[in-house]
């Protein structure tokens, strides 16, 4: 017991997050070699969730290297640990517990380290949406007479029950009309919280939605299909009118997650594969977007899109990485986002012949705001004193953002 206390004290005072990251990397490598049932609490059943765990470790590594605040690093490690137990649970009650527990570190980061008084309002929005959308999950659990013990739902429910069951995860997806908490939380949160919120917390909703897809049986998909199609267009329109760079990146996340929902509800094997790869690409791209905007904000003190210019004249590394990230956000090859969107569009066009104009309008809008933001940021003659070392921490995520071969090996 005394030895364990000294070990915990040493982990706290000597960079606890680095030891935690090393331990989680060892666990992730062992998970990739051993995919099977491991009891009722810990179920390592698919490479899909193993890849999400590996992505969360990459994001935690960038946070551990770039973040100077020890408390934020510890909260980030706690959030990654909670998400690990969400991705590989054995029972439905464990799934729900870790799904709700993941909100706690984000709320602490926003309320403790947000810079404006509006952070209280954003925390209210986050907790309200979490309570209203997630508590009905327990109602479904009790109505099933505790038969839903495992994490794969293959029961035949009524339309209302399936809607409430999927609504629990749609709050963290987030689909349009349930998204209002996300821009508010991003704008008020520190850079580390924004990176984890976009790259990791949104994946809890998608991973939970993958668990309940067997309940749909090709019957209950029309509502979410319509909501995904409307959401990706409305969020793209909202991106065009944003003046805050963080708010633009948040609405861009909503756009991609609506496109991901549209891909998943096709219920085809190819669309599920492309949806999973889109989850990975969005995790890396959105994390890098918030990281770049945060580094600029720390130096200049402003997040206004109109004032962000001169990246190439200030730092060549910053300009190149910023260009690569926002080109990947708009789906430029050979990024992982291009491959996933191509597979999804192929399935979409074979299912709905008139869907070409919907996809065309979506790509026109998303390409417009990405290119506008990119050209506005890298051009100009103003000088910004950005340290190359701070920007260089994002290189591992950039490599994973374009790493098509490594992901295709495990599909």
ABEGO torsion letter per residue (X at the ends): XAAAAAAAAAAAABGAAAAAAAAAAAAAAAAAABBBBAEAABBBABAAAAAAAAAAAAAAAAAAAABABAAAAAAAAAAAAAAAAAABBABAAAAAAAAAAAAAAAAAAAAAABABAAAAAAAAAAAAAAAAAAAAAAAAAAAAGGABABABBABBBBAAAAAAAAAAAAAAOBBBGAAAAAAAAAAABBAAAAAAAAAAAAAAAAAAAAAAAAAAGGAAAAAAAAAAAAAAAAAAAAAAABABAAAAAAAAAAAAAAAAAAAAAAGBAAAAAAAAAAAAAAAAAAAAAAAAAAAAAAAAGBABAAABBGAAAABAAAAAAAAAAAAAAAGBOABAAAAAAAAAAAAAAAABAAAAAAAAAAAAAAAAAAAAAAAAAABEABBBBBBAAAAAAAAAAAAAAABAAAAAAAX
